[in-house]
């Protein structure tokens, strides 16, 4: 009789571990999105729950969606910022153009 209850306890334990394990695995894309400050983190979280009911078809796409965004460069489709020296050079060229324009205008005006 003890072994029957022991087996039932193990069966319930295994069922609960598998049940909650699947839920935790489906929250991985949301955890990634939340850690990266993803603008669509809530949508990824909801889609993870929907993926539980669609036989996990969406889950790989959610993983990709969550990992595409990075806080330092966004989606990676923007132009990289200009180097620091480029702004200084642009400012210097503008100053030189102003000086040149002053030199070219007649002093009588």
C-alpha positions in Angstrom: 0.0 0.0 0.0 2.9 2.4 0.8 4.4 1.8 -2.7 1.1 2.8 -4.3 1.0 6.2 -2.6 4.7 6.7 -3.2 4.2 6.0 -6.9 1.3 8.3 -7.0 3.3 11.0 -5.3 6.2 10.6 -7.8 3.7 10.7 -10.7 2.1 13.9 -9.4 5.6 15.4 -8.9 6.7 14.5 -12.4 3.5 15.9 -13.9 4.0 19.2 -12.0 7.6 19.5 -13.0 6.8 18.9 -16.7 3.8 21.3 -16.5 5.7 24.2 -15.0 8.8 23.4 -16.9 7.0 23.9 -20.2 5.6 27.2 -18.9 9.0 28.4 -17.8 10.6 27.4 -21.2 7.9 29.4 -23.0 8.8 32.5 -20.9 12.4 32.5 -22.0 11.8 34.8 -25.0 9.9 37.2 -22.7 12.8 37.2 -20.2 15.3 37.9 -23.0 13.1 40.8 -24.3 12.6 42.2 -20.8 16.4 42.1 -20.1 17.0 43.9 -23.4 14.3 46.6 -22.8 12.6 45.4 -25.9 9.7 47.7 -27.0 7.5 44.7 -27.7 8.2 42.7 -24.6 4.5 42.5 -23.6 3.5 41.3 -27.1 6.2 38.6 -26.9 4.9 37.5 -23.5 1.4 37.2 -24.8 2.5 35.4 -27.9 4.4 33.0 -25.7 1.2 32.0 -24.0 -0.6 31.7 -27.3 2.3 29.4 -28.4 1.3 27.0 -25.6 -2.0 26.5 -27.3 -0.7 26.3 -30.9 1.6 23.3 -30.2 4.7 25.6 -29.8 4.8 26.7 -33.4 5.4 30.3 -32.6 8.0 29.8 -29.9 11.1 29.7 -32.2 10.0 32.9 -33.9 9.5 34.5 -30.5 13.0 33.7 -29.6 14.3 35.3 -32.8 12.0 38.3 -32.3 13.3 38.8 -28.7 17.0 38.5 -29.6 16.9 40.8 -32.7 16.5 43.9 -30.6 19.5 45.3 -28.7 19.4 48.4 -26.6 22.7 49.8 -27.9 21.8 49.6 -31.6 18.0 49.0 -31.7 17.0 46.7 -34.6 20.4 47.0 -36.3 18.9 48.8 -39.3 20.1 52.2 -38.3 23.3 53.9 -39.5 26.1 53.7 -37.0 26.7 57.0 -35.2 29.4 59.3 -36.7 32.8 59.1 -35.1 33.6 61.8 -32.6 36.2 63.4 -34.8 33.8 63.8 -37.7 31.6 66.3 -35.8 34.6 68.4 -34.9 35.8 68.4 -38.5 32.3 69.4 -39.7 32.2 72.3 -37.3 35.7 73.4 -38.3 34.7 73.3 -42.0 31.7 75.5 -41.2 33.9 78.0 -39.4 36.3 78.1 -42.3 33.5 78.7 -44.8 32.2 81.6 -42.6 35.7 83.1 -42.6 36.1 82.7 -46.3 32.7 84.3 -46.9 33.8 87.3 -44.7 37.1 87.6 -46.7 35.3 87.5 -50.1 32.7 90.2 -49.3 33.9 93.7 -50.1 34.7 95.8 -47.0 32.5 98.7 -48.2 29.3 96.9 -47.5 
